[in-house]
């Protein structure tokens, strides 16, 4: 069961870049599939051209210029049972889009502006979902992950909560530019679990935060400087948990157009068992505004890098409005541096959480309904200690009973 595959035509006259200068051009497609086990699809995705204030898929295999207000792509993986997960993920993509469009102006968008607006849009989505869940008993416990990528000029910003992922394929190298906010990843980074052990770890459905499970979230904000020929992949863990890193890389390299790549990725996840909903967005980047990789050697390799926001005394950083509870929106490390490579003295890292380091990919795991441990007010070491202690206690009890 896949939705939607019907392309939404681009608006009339949308082919040229709206800025009038050198453009970034994209070919993209997105696909979401219920998988082989679940009865409902709780995933959602967002594809939006902010310059033209339009959302939805462009005509398949057609290159389109991105204007001076940028574009945004997002994948959300809902949780909460029944229809609650679907409601949460739909609310998230709707609110993120609405907040970004509402903040648009006439002047070309600056990088800091878009980065800050993206973080605040994700925060607003989390607050709205939290209040919706409090107001409706049937939605208690609902939440969603989000991995959103926003493009302006030649820079792509990633805002993440949860364990959906963002990758870029550059040449033959596939790099994960987000970091899973999950228990299994924290245990790997703490040296208490190997990546091989993580494949069969029984508690790999625990994530450390999600939109809607608390009134605040820590948004992890990272960035990448694009090169001509880069390919972006955003996906839920229905793909990354079922298909190994090497297979994902080969499918991105060899499957041709974005539509074909999306089909190949979802089909491979289903062949591996399809234990969860599968959502993928594939974007191919080109255009004169991007440097060719062969003529633009990188000062730093493509990797996970936090983005530092500067002075936050801007007009679009006013307090979040009170959520409209009960309204519409149902189903329907590297160093923290600016993209120019410079450090910004005295700047704060948006959503930073100390002690996070680069991680490698790990293979398939079982996909039961997620358990969220809100990590906003609890130290990560305490969360890990509690869970490890519970595991040891259960193992000891089982040993005594079986003696």
N, C-alpha and C positions, 0 to 999 in steps of 0.2 A: 504494500500500500504506500504509494509515493505521492507527495503533494508539495508545491504545485509544480507542474512541468509546463504549463501553458505560459509562453513568454508574454510579458506585457510590453507592447511597443513603446519605444522612446517617444517623447513628445515631438510634435512637428518642429522642424528647425533646430533639433537638438544636436546635430552632428558636430558643428564647430565647437571649439573650446570657448566657453563664455567669457574668458578673461581677455581674449584677443591676442595673447602672447603664446610662447611655446607651451604645448600642452602635455598632460599625461593622459594616455589613452588606455582604456581597459577593455578586455573581453572577460565576461564573467557568466557564471551560472551557479545556481544553488538547488539543492535537492534534500528533501527530508523523507525518511522511510520509517515505518513503524517497527521494522525488524521481524524476527521469527517467533518471538516469545510474548511480547507485550500485546495487550488488547487495544490500548490507546496510545496515541502519539502525543507525548507531553513536550516535545521539542518545538521550537519556533526559530525563525531566522528573519533578519532584516537586511535588505539591500536598498540603499537610498542615495539619490543624487541631491545633495543639499543645495547646490546652486539653483537647480530647477524645482526644488521643493517637491520632489516626486519620489515615490518608493515603489518597489516591485522589480521584477526581472526585466532586463532589456531583451531585445530580440537576440536569440541565441546566435553565437558566433559573429556578432557584429561589434566592431571596435567603436567605442564612444569616448569623446573627450570629457575630462573632468574640469569643471569651471573653478573660479577663484574662491568659492565657498566650500569646496571639498565634497567628500562622499563618506558614507559610513556603512560598514558591514558588521553584522553581529549574529552570533549563535547563542541560543538560550536553551538550557536543559532543565525542564521543570520537574518538581517533585511534590509529593503530598497525597498521592492516591486519588482514585476516582477521577474527576475532572479538574481537581485543584491545581495539579502541576501544569496542566495546559493553560489554565487561567493565569497562573503566575508568569509563565514564559511569554504569553501573549501580552500581558500588561507591561512586561519589561521592554519588549521591542517597541510597543506603541509609545510608551512614555519617553524612552530614549530618543526616538525619532521626533516626537513633539517638542521636547525640550531643546533639541539642537536646532530645529527649524524656528522655534519661537525666538531664539537668541540671534538669528541671522541679521546682518545689516547690509548696507549697500557697498561698503568698502571691502577690498580683498581681505580675506581672513588671515590673521597672523597665527603662527604656530602655537604660541602660548595660549591664545584665545581658544583655539579648537581643543587643545589638550585639557584645559581647565573646564570647558563646557562639557566635554565628554565625561570627565570624572563626575561632575555635578549631575549630569543626566543619569548616570548609573546610580548615584546616591539617591536621587529623586525617585527612581524606579523602585529601589529597595524600600524606601520609606512608604511609598504608596502600597506596595504589596503587603508590607507589615501591617498597616492599618486596615487594609481590606480583610486580612486574615483575622484580626482581632474583632472586626465588626460582624463576621459571619462564621458561626460555629462550624459549618460544613467545610470551611476553608482553613481551619486551624492547622498550622504546621506546613502550609504550602510555602514553597520557595522556588528559586531557580538559580542556576549558574548563569553567568554571562561572560562571553569574551567578545569584545567589540573592537573593531579596527577602524580608525578614522584617518582619512587621507587629506593632506593639504600640501601643495607644492610636491616635493619629492620625499616627504616624510610621512611615515605611517605610524600612528600611535595605537597602542594596545591598552585597553582597560579591561581588567579581569577580576572576577569574583567567582571562586569555585574551581572546577577542574576541566572545563571545556578548554580547547587549545587553539593556539595560533602558530602556524609554521610559515616559513618562507623557503622556497626552493630557489637556490641561486647556482646556476650551472649544474654540477652534479651533487651539490651539497644541500641537504635538507636540515634546517635549524629550527628548533622549537624556541619561540620568542616569548612564550608565556611560561609560568610556573604553576604546576598543580598545587592548589591549596587543599591538600588532602592529608589524611593521617599517614597513608603509606609513603607519600613523598617526604614527609617530615621524619619518619623513621629511617628512610634511606639516607637523608642528609645528616641525621644524628649518628649514623653508622650502626644502627641497631637492626638493619634489614638490608640484604643485598637486592639488586634488581632482579636476580633470578628467583630469590625467595618471594619477592613482591608479586610474581606471577600467580602464585597459589595462596597468597596471604588472605585469610578468611575475613579480615576486616577492611578490605580495600574499597568498600562502598561508603566509607566515612569521609566526608569533606569538612573542612574546618570553618567555612562560612558560606553563606548563600544569601542572595537578595530575598528579603522578606522574613527571615527568621530572627532578625533583630532590627531595632530602629536605626542603627548605624552599621556601616560596613567599611572595611579598609580596602579601597580600590587600588590594585597594583597597576601602576602606570609605567609602561615601557615604550620603546620606540625603535624604529629601524629606518635607515636612509636607503631608499629604493634605488635600484639600478635597472636599466633597460633589460627586459627579459625575465625579471623576477616573477615568481608565481606565489600567490598567497593562498594558504589553505586555513580556513577556520572550521572546526569540527567539534561535535559533542563526543563524549567518551564512548558512545556507541560505535564510533570508528576507531579511535585511538586505543581503546581497550580490547578490541577484537583483532586488529590488523597491526602487525609489527612495523616498526619504523622503516626497515628496509623495503618492505612491500609498498608502503605508502609512497616512499621516494620513487620507486620504480614506476608506479602507476602515474604519478605526477609527471615524470619525465617522458613516458612513452605513450600516453593515452590521447594526445592530440588536443582537441578543442575542450574548453571548460565543461560543456555539456557532457562530452564523452568521458572526461575524467570523473565528474560527479557520479555518473552511472557506474563506472568501473569501481570506484571506491565503495559505494553503497552495496554493490553486488558482492564484492569481496568480503565485506563485513557480514553480510547475510550468509555467505558460504561458510564463514568461520563459526556460525552459530546464531548470529543476529540476536544476542541476548538482550539488547537494549534498543531504544529508538536511535536512528542514525541520521545525523544532519551534517551536511558539508556545504561550504561555499568555496568556490575556486575562482580566483581573479588573476588574470595575466596582465602584466604591466608593460607598456611601451610608450613611445612618444619622445619628442625632442627635448622635453623638460627633464628627462632622466639621462644620466650619464651612462654611456655604454660601459659595461664591466671591464672590457679589455683595455679601455683607455683611461679608466678611473680606478687605479689600484687603491685599495682601502687602507686608511690609517689603522683601523681596527677591523678584525674579522666580524662577520655577521654573528651576533650572539645576543643573549638576554642582557638588556641594558635598561636601567631605570631612567626615567625622564624627570628632571628637576624643574618644577614650576617656579617662576620668579615672583615678584610682588603681586599679591592677590587683591590689592585694592583696586578692583576693576568693577565696572558697572554690572557685569554679568555674574558677579559673585555675591549677590544679595542673598539673604537667608532663604532657605527652601520654603515655598508656600505650603500652607496647610493642605494635606491631601484631600481630594474630593472622594471621600469614602463612599462606596456604593454606586459610583458612577459607571460610565461605559468602560469597556476594556475586557470583556469576557473572551472566550475562545475565538475566534474568527479565523657573580653578578657582575656582572660587569660594573664598572664605575658608573655612578649616576652622573650623566653628562647631558648637555644640550646637544641637538643635532649638529651643531658646528664643532663639537668636540671639546668645547670650553667648559670649565667648571664655573659655577655661579656662586660666589661667596655669599653665605648667609641665606641661601635659598632653602626651601623645605621640599622634601620629597613627598609627592602626593601618594597617600596610601602605603607608605613604606612600612615594612615590618622587618625588624632587625634579625640577622641570623639566617637569612635565606641565601642559598647558593645555587649555582647552576646544577641542573639535573640532567640525566640521560633518559632516553625513552625506555619503557619496559613493556612487556608483552601483554597478551590477553588476560582478562580476569573476569570473574563472575559479576553479573550486574543485577544485584538485588536492589530494592528501593533504597535510595541514599539515606544515610543518617547524617544530619548536620550537627556539628558541635560548634556553636557560636564562639568564635575565638577573639571577639573584639575586646572583652574585658578579662580574659583568662590567659596567662602566659602559656605559650606553646609547650614549654618543657613540662608544665603541670598537666596539660592535656595528655601528652605522650606518657608521662609517668603513671597517670591514672589508668589509661587503657592497658599499658604493659602490666601494671599490677593486677588488673582484673583478669588478664589472660593467664598470668602465673597462678593466681588463686584458683581459677577454674581448672587448670591443668593439675594442680595439687589435689583438689577435691576429687577429680576423676581418678587419680592414681590411688588415693586412699580407698575409694569405693570399690576399685577393681582388685585390691589386694586379697 
